Amino acid sequence: MSWMLIVVSVVIAAAIAWFIVLWATEGSPLREKTDAEPVGIERAQPVTEERLAAVRFDTRLRGYDMAQVDALIRRLAWEIHWRDERLRTRDDEVDETGSRTDVD
């Protein structure tokens, strides 16, 4: 009888631990990351100071949604790279011709 009580207690403790893990990880400890976009900035829109200030992330149990934060960081890295390339091209044009040929 005492062995049965120990087995039942261990099973109940394991089930409680599993439910705590599911609750803490919001449903699945092995869930896949999503590429959800944060609210306030769309892919088709250029990144501006106002749009960046308006960005809002969903919150999770332990802070912001990491997938949204990662998506924004990738987007900002792409924007910075694109702008750096554009500036480098313009600098090369200035070096070659001595003046700008394309002024926005």
N, CA, C and O atoms as a printed pandas DataFrame, in Angstrom:
     atom_number atom_name residue_name chain_id  residue_number  x_coord  y_coord  z_coord
0              1         N          MET        A               1    0.826   -1.195    0.000
1              2        CA          MET        A               1    0.000    0.000    0.000
2              3         C          MET        A               1    0.868    1.256    0.000
3              4         O          MET        A               1    0.546    2.228   -0.683
4              5         N          SER        A               2    1.967    1.246    0.761
5              6        CA          SER        A               2    2.811    2.437    0.831
6              7         C          SER        A               2    3.530    2.692   -0.494
7              8         O          SER        A               2    3.776    3.843   -0.853
8              9         N          TRP        A               3    3.874    1.602   -1.236
9             10        CA          TRP        A               3    4.504    1.794   -2.542
10            11         C          TRP        A               3    3.527    2.429   -3.516
11            12         O          TRP        A               3    3.914    3.272   -4.326
12            13         N          MET        A               4    2.310    2.046   -3.446
13            14        CA          MET        A               4    1.279    2.614   -4.321
14            15         C          MET        A               4    1.100    4.095   -4.041
15            16         O          MET        A               4    0.937    4.885   -4.972
16            17         N          LEU        A               5    1.126    4.475   -2.797
17            18        CA          LEU        A               5    1.009    5.879   -2.411
18            19         C          LEU        A               5    2.200    6.693   -2.939
19            20         O          LEU        A               5    2.029    7.822   -3.398
20            21         N          ILE        A               6    3.383    6.124   -2.871
21            22        CA          ILE        A               6    4.583    6.797   -3.374
22            23         C          ILE        A               6    4.497    6.973   -4.891
23            24         O          ILE        A               6    4.820    8.044   -5.405
24            25         N          VAL        A               7    4.071    5.948   -5.603
25            26        CA          VAL        A               7    3.943    6.017   -7.069
26            27         C          VAL        A               7    2.917    7.068   -7.465
27            28         O          VAL        A               7    3.166    7.879   -8.357
28            29         N          VAL        A               8    1.771    7.058   -6.808
29            30        CA          VAL        A               8    0.725    8.037   -7.106
30            31         C          VAL        A               8    1.222    9.451   -6.805
31            32         O          VAL        A               8    0.959   10.374   -7.576
32            33         N          SER        A               9    1.928    9.628   -5.707
33            34        CA          SER        A               9    2.461   10.946   -5.348
34            35         C          SER        A               9    3.468   11.438   -6.385
35            36         O          SER        A               9    3.461   12.615   -6.746
36            37         N          VAL        A              10    4.323   10.554   -6.861
37            38        CA          VAL        A              10    5.317   10.923   -7.877
38            39         C          VAL        A              10    4.624   11.296   -9.188
39            40         O          VAL        A              10    5.006   12.273   -9.833
40            41         N          VAL        A              11    3.629   10.541   -9.578
41            42        CA          VAL        A              11    2.889   10.838  -10.809
42            43         C          VAL        A              11    2.181   12.181  -10.697
43            44         O          VAL        A              11    2.210   12.971  -11.640
44            45         N          ILE        A              12    1.558   12.447   -9.578
45            46        CA          ILE        A              12    0.870   13.728   -9.372
46            47         C          ILE        A              12    1.873   14.878   -9.384
47            48         O          ILE        A              12    1.613   15.917   -9.991
48            49         N          ALA        A              13    3.020   14.703   -8.719
49            50        CA          ALA        A              13    4.043   15.742   -8.702
50            51         C          ALA        A              13    4.579   16.009  -10.105
51            52         O          ALA        A              13    4.808   17.163  -10.469
52            53         N          ALA        A              14    4.784   14.949  -10.901
53            54        CA          ALA        A              14    5.263   15.114  -12.276
54            55         C          ALA        A              14    4.234   15.850  -13.126
55            56         O          ALA        A              14    4.594   16.706  -13.934
56            57         N          ALA        A              15    2.954   15.519  -12.947
57            58        CA          ALA        A              15    1.903   16.197  -13.702
58            59         C          ALA        A              15    1.835   17.676  -13.339
59            60         O          ALA        A              15    1.693   18.524  -14.220
60            61         N          ILE        A              16    1.934   17.987  -12.073
61            62        CA          ILE        A              16    1.922   19.393  -11.639
62            63         C          ILE        A              16    3.122   20.135  -12.215
63            64         O          ILE        A              16    2.989   21.264  -12.687
64            65         N          ALA        A              17    4.295   19.503  -12.176
65            66        CA          ALA        A              17    5.498   20.137  -12.736
66            67         C          ALA        A              17    5.331   20.382  -14.232
67            68         O          ALA        A              17    5.710   21.442  -14.729
68            69         N          TRP        A              18    4.768   19.415  -14.955
69            70        CA          TRP        A              18    4.557   19.571  -16.392
70            71         C          TRP        A              18    3.583   20.719  -16.688
71            72         O          TRP        A              18    3.821   21.501  -17.608
72            73         N          PHE        A              19    2.512   20.829  -15.936
73            74        CA          PHE        A              19    1.561   21.916  -16.150
74            75         C          PHE        A              19    2.191   23.280  -15.842
75            76         O          PHE        A              19    1.880   24.270  -16.505
76            77         N          ILE        A              20    3.060   23.332  -14.858
77            78        CA          ILE        A              20    3.758   24.586  -14.561
78            79         C          ILE        A              20    4.672   24.968  -15.725
79            80         O          ILE        A              20    4.741   26.139  -16.100
80            81         N          VAL        A              21    5.367   23.995  -16.294
81            82        CA          VAL        A              21    6.224   24.268  -17.459
82            83         C          VAL        A              21    5.387   24.747  -18.634
83            84         O          VAL        A              21    5.761   25.711  -19.302
84            85         N          LEU        A              22    4.279   24.102  -18.896
85            86        CA          LEU        A              22    3.401   24.533  -19.995
86            87         C          LEU        A              22    2.884   25.945  -19.764
87            88         O          LEU        A              22    2.842   26.748  -20.696
88            89         N          TRP        A              23    2.497   26.252  -18.554
89            90        CA          TRP        A              23    1.995   27.586  -18.234
90            91         C          TRP        A              23    3.102   28.631  -18.391
91            92         O          TRP        A              23    2.862   29.705  -18.944
92            93         N          ALA        A              24    4.293   28.332  -17.917
93            94        CA          ALA        A              24    5.400   29.290  -17.959
94            95         C          ALA        A              24    5.894   29.530  -19.377
95            96         O          ALA        A              24    6.401   30.613  -19.670
96            97         N          THR        A              25    5.762   28.555  -20.259
97            98        CA          THR        A              25    6.227   28.723  -21.637
98            99         C          THR        A              25    5.079   29.022  -22.591
99           100         O          THR        A              25    5.251   28.969  -23.808
100          101         N          GLU        A              26    3.943   29.327  -22.059
101          102        CA          GLU        A              26    2.753   29.702  -22.831
102          103         C          GLU        A              26    2.308   28.632  -23.811
103          104         O          GLU        A              26    2.030   28.920  -24.974
104          105         N          GLY        A              27    2.244   27.429  -23.349
105          106        CA          GLY        A              27    1.619   26.386  -24.136
106          107         C          GLY        A              27    2.510   25.260  -24.576
107          108         O          GLY        A              27    2.080   24.107  -24.582
108          109         N          SER        A              28    3.726   25.552  -24.942
109          110        CA          SER        A              28    4.591   24.480  -25.417
110          111         C          SER        A              28    6.043   24.834  -25.151
111          112         O          SER        A              28    6.512   25.887  -25.582
112          113         N          PRO        A              29    6.750   23.983  -24.455
113          114        CA          PRO        A              29    8.161   24.278  -24.209
114          115         C          PRO        A              29    9.004   24.209  -25.475
115          116         O          PRO        A              29   10.124   24.719  -25.497
116          117         N          LEU        A              30    8.489   23.594  -26.517
117          118        CA          LEU        A              30    9.238   23.457  -27.755
118          119         C          LEU        A              30    8.587   24.216  -28.911
119          120         O          LEU        A              30    8.809   23.880  -30.074
120          121         N          ARG        A              31    7.799   25.221  -28.604
121          122        CA          ARG        A              31    7.076   25.907  -29.670
122          123         C          ARG        A              31    8.035   26.629  -30.599
123          124         O          ARG        A              31    9.097   27.095  -30.186
124          125         N          GLU        A              32    7.641   26.710  -31.853
125          126        CA          GLU        A              32    8.475   27.359  -32.848
126          127         C          GLU        A              32    8.335   28.868  -32.732
127          128         O          GLU        A              32    7.294   29.386  -32.326
128          129         N          LYS        A              33    9.405   29.557  -33.098
129          130        CA          LYS        A              33    9.364   31.013  -33.100
130          131         C          LYS        A              33    8.536   31.481  -34.283
131          132         O          LYS        A              33    8.567   30.878  -35.356
132          133         N          THR        A              34    7.809   32.541  -34.080
133          134        CA          THR        A              34    7.049   33.136  -35.168
134          135         C          THR        A              34    7.740   34.417  -35.590
135          136         O          THR        A              34    8.445   35.043  -34.797
136          137         N          ASP        A              35    7.542   34.798  -36.813
137          138        CA          ASP        A              35    8.098   36.050  -37.304
138          139         C          ASP        A              35    7.029   37.127  -37.279
139          140         O          ASP        A              35    6.823   37.833  -38.265
140          141         N          ALA        A              36    6.361   37.247  -36.164
141          142        CA          ALA        A              36    5.306   38.240  -36.021
142          143         C          ALA        A              36    5.909   39.633  -36.055
143          144         O          ALA        A              36    6.953   39.883  -35.452
144          145         N          GLU        A              37    5.264   40.515  -36.746
145          146        CA          GLU        A              37    5.725   41.890  -36.816
146          147         C          GLU        A              37    5.214   42.657  -35.599
147          148         O          GLU        A              37    4.074   42.456  -35.182
148          149         N          PRO        A              38    6.026   43.520  -35.031
149          150        CA          PRO        A              38    5.551   44.356  -33.931
150          151         C          PRO        A              38    4.556   45.390  -34.448
151          152         O          PRO        A              38    4.594   45.761  -35.621
152          153         N          VAL        A              39    3.687   45.843  -33.593
153          154        CA          VAL        A              39    2.685   46.833  -33.961
154          155         C          VAL        A              39    3.354   48.200  -34.073
155          156         O          VAL        A              39    4.105   48.600  -33.184
156          157         N          GLY        A              40    3.084   48.909  -35.153
157          158        CA          GLY        A              40    3.590   50.264  -35.301
158          159         C          GLY        A              40    4.510   50.449  -36.488
159          160         O          GLY        A              40    4.803   51.584  -36.864
160          161         N          ILE        A              41    4.974   49.366  -37.088
161          162        CA          ILE        A              41    5.848   49.496  -38.256
162          163         C          ILE        A              41    5.564   48.337  -39.208
163          164         O          ILE        A              41    5.575   47.172  -38.810
164          165         N          GLU        A              42    5.316   48.669  -40.440
165          166        CA          GLU        A              42    4.990   47.670  -41.448
166          167         C          GLU        A              42    6.188   47.474  -42.379
167          168         O          GLU        A              42    7.031   48.362  -42.509
168          169         N          ARG        A              43    6.257   46.310  -43.024
169          170        CA          ARG        A              43    7.376   46.012  -43.918
170          171         C          ARG        A              43    7.480   46.989  -45.083
171          172         O          ARG        A              43    8.586   47.360  -45.477
172          173         N          ALA        A              44    6.371   47.402  -45.629
173          174        CA          ALA        A              44    6.387   48.247  -46.815
174          175         C          ALA        A              44    6.725   49.702  -46.500
175          176         O          ALA        A              44    7.015   50.474  -47.414
176          177         N          GLN        A              45    6.692   50.084  -45.248
177          178        CA          GLN        A              45    6.942   51.472  -44.872
178          179         C          GLN        A              45    8.410   51.666  -44.508
179          180         O          GLN        A              45    9.024   50.792  -43.894
180          181         N          PRO        A              46    8.974   52.817  -44.889
181          182        CA          PRO        A              46   10.338   53.092  -44.447
182          183         C          PRO        A              46   10.363   53.352  -42.942
183          184         O          PRO        A              46    9.378   53.805  -42.357
184          185         N          VAL        A              47   11.495   53.061  -42.336
185          186        CA          VAL        A              47   11.636   53.280  -40.896
186          187         C          VAL        A              47   11.925   54.751  -40.657
187          188         O          VAL        A              47   12.892   55.301  -41.184
188          189         N          THR        A              48   11.084   55.375  -39.864
189          190        CA          THR        A              48   11.293   56.778  -39.497
190          191         C          THR        A              48   11.331   56.865  -37.975
191          192         O          THR        A              48   10.970   55.921  -37.273
192          193         N          GLU        A              49   11.774   58.009  -37.488
193          194        CA          GLU        A              49   11.843   58.207  -36.040
194          195         C          GLU        A              49   10.463   58.074  -35.405
195          196         O          GLU        A              49   10.319   57.464  -34.345
196          197         N          GLU        A              50    9.452   58.642  -36.050
197          198        CA          GLU        A              50    8.098   58.600  -35.505
198          199         C          GLU        A              50    7.560   57.170  -35.472
199          200         O          GLU        A              50    6.947   56.755  -34.488
200          201         N          ARG        A              51    7.793   56.418  -36.551
201          202        CA          ARG        A              51    7.303   55.038  -36.594
202          203         C          ARG        A              51    8.034   54.171  -35.578
203          204         O          ARG        A              51    7.427   53.311  -34.939
204          205         N          LEU        A              52    9.329   54.392  -35.428
205          206        CA          LEU        A              52   10.084   53.616  -34.456
206          207         C          LEU        A              52    9.631   53.925  -33.030
207          208         O          LEU        A              52    9.565   53.028  -32.190
208          209         N          ALA        A              53    9.322   55.177  -32.760
209          210        CA          ALA        A              53    8.833   55.556  -31.429
210          211         C          ALA        A              53    7.449   54.962  -31.153
211          212         O          ALA        A              53    7.076   54.774  -29.995
212          213         N          ALA        A              54    6.687   54.665  -32.211
213          214        CA          ALA        A              54    5.330   54.137  -32.057
214          215         C          ALA        A              54    5.295   52.613  -31.954
215          216         O          ALA        A              54    4.223   52.042  -31.752
216          217         N          VAL        A              55    6.438   51.943  -32.087
217          218        CA          VAL        A              55    6.461   50.479  -32.060
218          219         C          VAL        A              55    6.041   49.962  -30.693
219          220         O          VAL        A              55    6.487   50.464  -29.662
220          221         N          ARG        A              56    5.186   48.964  -30.697
221          222        CA          ARG        A              56    4.735   48.319  -29.469
222          223         C          ARG        A              56    4.860   46.811  -29.652
223          224         O          ARG        A              56    4.495   46.270  -30.696
224          225         N          PHE        A              57    5.373   46.146  -28.638
225          226        CA          PHE        A              57    5.537   44.703  -28.668
226          227         C          PHE        A              57    4.486   44.058  -27.775
227          228         O          PHE        A              57    4.066   44.635  -26.772
228          229         N          ASP        A              58    4.069   42.853  -28.152
229          230        CA          ASP        A              58    3.201   42.074  -27.281
230          231         C          ASP        A              58    4.018   41.648  -26.065
231          232         O          ASP        A              58    5.228   41.444  -26.163
232          233         N          THR        A              59    3.361   41.518  -24.937
233          234        CA          THR        A              59    4.071   41.069  -23.740
234          235         C          THR        A              59    3.746   39.611  -23.473
235          236         O          THR        A              59    2.650   39.130  -23.763
236          237         N          ARG        A              60    4.709   38.937  -22.923
237          238        CA          ARG        A              60    4.589   37.545  -22.545
238          239         C          ARG        A              60    4.832   37.452  -21.050
239          240         O          ARG        A              60    4.987   38.469  -20.374
240          241         N          LEU        A              61    4.864   36.247  -20.543
241          242        CA          LEU        A              61    5.046   36.023  -19.118
242          243         C          LEU        A              61    6.339   36.661  -18.616
243          244         O          LEU        A              61    6.367   37.248  -17.534
244          245         N          ARG        A              62    7.406   36.544  -19.401
245          246        CA          ARG        A              62    8.696   37.054  -18.961
246          247         C          ARG        A              62    9.157   38.263  -19.756
247          248         O          ARG        A              62   10.364   38.449  -19.905
248          249         N          GLY        A              63    8.275   39.081  -20.266
249          250        CA          GLY        A              63    8.686   40.292  -20.970
250          251         C          GLY        A              63    8.074   40.387  -22.351
251          252         O          GLY        A              63    6.982   39.876  -22.601
252          253         N          TYR        A              64    8.798   41.052  -23.251
253          254        CA          TYR        A              64    8.309   41.251  -24.609
254          255         C          TYR        A              64    8.402   39.967  -25.422
255          256         O          TYR        A              64    9.184   39.069  -25.109
256          257         N          ASP        A              65    7.588   39.900  -26.471
257          258        CA          ASP        A              65    7.605   38.757  -27.378
258          259         C          ASP        A              65    8.928   38.771  -28.139
259          260         O          ASP        A              65    9.177   39.670  -28.942
260          261         N          MET        A              66    9.770   37.780  -27.887
261          262        CA          MET        A              66   11.106   37.750  -28.482
262          263         C          MET        A              66   11.065   37.703  -30.005
263          264         O          MET        A              66   11.932   38.284  -30.658
264          265         N          ALA        A              67   10.090   37.031  -30.576
265          266        CA          ALA        A              67    9.997   36.941  -32.031
266          267         C          ALA        A              67    9.767   38.318  -32.634
267          268         O          ALA        A              67   10.349   38.643  -33.669
268          269         N          GLN        A              68    8.929   39.132  -32.003
269          270        CA          GLN        A              68    8.686   40.478  -32.508
270          271         C          GLN        A              68    9.932   41.354  -32.359
271          272         O          GLN        A              68   10.264   42.116  -33.268
272          273         N          VAL        A              69   10.615   41.252  -31.235
273          274        CA          VAL        A              69   11.824   42.040  -31.018
274          275         C          VAL        A              69   12.891   41.632  -32.033
275          276         O          VAL        A              69   13.551   42.491  -32.617
276          277         N          ASP        A              70   13.062   40.327  -32.245
277          278        CA          ASP        A              70   14.040   39.847  -33.215
278          279         C          ASP        A              70   13.699   40.323  -34.627
279          280         O          ASP        A              70   14.591   40.698  -35.388
280          281         N          ALA        A              71   12.415   40.308  -34.977
281          282        CA          ALA        A              71   11.997   40.768  -36.302
282          283         C          ALA        A              71   12.315   42.246  -36.492
283          284         O          ALA        A              71   12.756   42.651  -37.567
284          285         N          LEU        A              72   12.095   43.051  -35.459
285          286        CA          LEU        A              72   12.403   44.475  -35.570
286          287         C          LEU        A              72   13.907   44.702  -35.679
287          288         O          LEU        A              72   14.342   45.550  -36.458
288          289         N          ILE        A              73   14.696   43.976  -34.928
289          290        CA          ILE        A              73   16.154   44.134  -34.999
290          291         C          ILE        A              73   16.654   43.752  -36.394
291          292         O          ILE        A              73   17.504   44.443  -36.954
292          293         N          ARG        A              74   16.134   42.653  -36.961
293          294        CA          ARG        A              74   16.528   42.278  -38.332
294          295         C          ARG        A              74   16.137   43.364  -39.318
295          296         O          ARG        A              74   16.909   43.693  -40.218
296          297         N          ARG        A              75   14.940   43.925  -39.157
297          298        CA          ARG        A              75   14.477   44.993  -40.055
298          299         C          ARG        A              75   15.358   46.228  -39.948
299          300         O          ARG        A              75   15.728   46.816  -40.964
300          301         N          LEU        A              76   15.696   46.625  -38.731
301          302        CA          LEU        A              76   16.548   47.795  -38.546
302          303         C          LEU        A              76   17.945   47.556  -39.099
303          304         O          LEU        A              76   18.539   48.464  -39.681
304          305         N          ALA        A              77   18.478   46.356  -38.927
305          306        CA          ALA        A              77   19.792   46.033  -39.483
306          307         C          ALA        A              77   19.754   46.126  -41.009
307          308         O          ALA        A              77   20.693   46.641  -41.617
308          309         N          TRP        A              78   18.681   45.635  -41.633
309          310        CA          TRP        A              78   18.545   45.728  -43.082
310          311         C          TRP        A              78   18.475   47.195  -43.522
311          312         O          TRP        A              78   19.147   47.594  -44.474
312          313         N          GLU        A              79   17.663   47.989  -42.829
313          314        CA          GLU        A              79   17.527   49.412  -43.168
314          315         C          GLU        A              79   18.869   50.135  -43.063
315          316         O          GLU        A              79   19.226   50.913  -43.948
316          317         N          ILE        A              80   19.607   49.884  -41.995
317          318        CA          ILE        A              80   20.904   50.538  -41.808
318          319         C          ILE        A              80   21.868   50.113  -42.912
319          320         O          ILE        A              80   22.591   50.948  -43.455
320          321         N          HIS        A              81   21.886   48.823  -43.249
321          322        CA          HIS        A              81   22.749   48.344  -44.319
322          323         C          HIS        A              81   22.383   49.009  -45.649
323          324         O          HIS        A              81   23.264   49.457  -46.384
324          325         N          TRP        A              82   21.102   49.071  -45.951
325          326        CA          TRP        A              82   20.634   49.677  -47.208
326          327         C          TRP        A              82   21.043   51.149  -47.273
327          328         O          TRP        A              82   21.528   51.610  -48.305
328          329         N          ARG        A              83   20.851   51.883  -46.185
329          330        CA          ARG        A              83   21.216   53.299  -46.165
330          331         C          ARG        A              83   22.716   53.501  -46.248
331          332         O          ARG        A              83   23.175   54.437  -46.903
332          333         N          ASP        A              84   23.489   52.646  -45.600
333          334        CA          ASP        A              84   24.951   52.726  -45.691
334          335         C          ASP        A              84   25.421   52.491  -47.125
335          336         O          ASP        A              84   26.307   53.190  -47.617
336          337         N          GLU        A              85   24.818   51.497  -47.795
337          338        CA          GLU        A              85   25.173   51.235  -49.191
338          339         C          GLU        A              85   24.825   52.425  -50.081
339          340         O          GLU        A              85   25.592   52.787  -50.974
340          341         N          ARG        A              86   23.687   53.019  -49.838
341          342        CA          ARG        A              86   23.269   54.187  -50.633
342          343         C          ARG        A              86   24.218   55.363  -50.407
343          344         O          ARG        A              86   24.592   56.052  -51.357
344          345         N          LEU        A              87   24.609   55.595  -49.147
345          346        CA          LEU        A              87   25.563   56.666  -48.853
346          347         C          LEU        A              87   26.925   56.364  -49.462
347          348         O          LEU        A              87   27.581   57.271  -49.973
348          349         N          ARG        A              88   27.360   55.119  -49.419
349          350        CA          ARG        A              88   28.649   54.742  -50.008
350          351         C          ARG        A              88   28.632   54.981  -51.509
351          352         O          ARG        A              88   29.612   55.470  -52.070
352          353         N          THR        A              89   27.516   54.638  -52.169
353          354        CA          THR        A              89   27.394   54.870  -53.601
354          355         C          THR        A              89   27.462   56.365  -53.907
355          356         O          THR        A              89   28.143   56.776  -54.847
356          357         N          ARG        A              90   26.773   57.162  -53.132
357          358        CA          ARG        A              90   26.809   58.616  -53.349
358          359         C          ARG        A              90   28.202   59.188  -53.096
359          360         O          ARG        A              90   28.664   60.063  -53.829
360          361         N          ASP        A              91   28.869   58.688  -52.050
361          362        CA          ASP        A              91   30.234   59.145  -51.780
362          363         C          ASP        A              91   31.161   58.796  -52.934
363          364         O          ASP        A              91   32.020   59.596  -53.304
364          365         N          ASP        A              92   30.994   57.602  -53.507
365          366        CA          ASP        A              92   31.807   57.204  -54.656
366          367         C          ASP        A              92   31.532   58.108  -55.856
367          368         O          ASP        A              92   32.456   58.473  -56.582
368          369         N          GLU        A              93   30.265   58.469  -56.067
369          370        CA          GLU        A              93   29.925   59.370  -57.168
370          371         C          GLU        A              93   30.566   60.734  -56.972
371          372         O          GLU        A              93   31.058   61.331  -57.930
372          373         N          VAL        A              94   30.566   61.233  -55.739
373          374        CA          VAL        A              94   31.185   62.529  -55.439
374          375         C          VAL        A              94   32.683   62.454  -55.681
375          376         O          VAL        A              94   33.270   63.377  -56.244
376          377         N          ASP        A              95   33.301   61.363  -55.260
377          378        CA          ASP        A              95   34.744   61.203  -55.474
378          379         C          ASP        A              95   35.094   61.146  -56.953
379          380         O          ASP        A              95   36.122   61.684  -57.364
380          381         N          GLU        A              96   34.254   60.503  -57.759
381          382        CA          GLU        A              96   34.524   60.351  -59.184
382          383         C          GLU        A              96   34.277   61.638  -59.966
383          384         O          GLU        A              96   35.066   61.985  -60.845
384          385         N          THR        A              97   33.209   62.338  -59.665
385          386        CA          THR        A              97   32.838   63.498  -60.465
386          387         C          THR        A              97   33.170   64.820  -59.799
387          388         O          THR        A              97   33.219   65.852  -60.468
388          389         N          GLY        A              98   33.396   64.807  -58.516
389          390        CA          GLY        A              98   33.675   66.052  -57.814
390          391         C          GLY        A              98   32.421   66.779  -57.358
391          392         O          GLY        A              98   32.509   67.765  -56.626
392          393         N          SER        A              99   31.256   66.306  -57.781
393          394        CA          SER        A              99   29.998   66.901  -57.338
394          395         C          SER        A              99   28.919   65.831  -57.378
395          396         O          SER        A              99   29.078   64.781  -58.002
396          397         N          ARG        A             100   27.848   66.115  -56.715
397          398        CA          ARG        A             100   26.733   65.162  -56.682
398          399         C          ARG        A             100   25.956   65.206  -57.964
399          400         O          ARG        A             100   25.686   66.282  -58.498
400          401         N          THR        A             101   25.586   64.027  -58.472
401          402        CA          THR        A             101   24.733   63.970  -59.656
402          403         C          THR        A             101   23.291   63.699  -59.306
403          404         O          THR        A             101   22.397   63.943  -60.117
404          405         N          ASP        A             102   23.051   63.196  -58.110
405          406        CA          ASP        A             102   21.702   62.847  -57.685
406          407         C          ASP        A             102   21.436   63.488  -56.328
407          408         O          ASP        A             102   22.008   63.075  -55.320
408          409         N          VAL        A             103   20.574   64.493  -56.303
409          410        CA          VAL        A             103   20.240   65.175  -55.057
410          411         C          VAL        A             103   18.778   64.964  -54.767
411          412         O          VAL        A             103   17.926   65.271  -55.602
412          413         N          ASP        A             104   18.470   64.436  -53.582
413          414        CA          ASP        A             104   17.060   64.213  -53.215
414          415         C          ASP        A             104   16.453   65.465  -52.650
415          416         O          ASP        A             104   15.277   65.472  -52.286
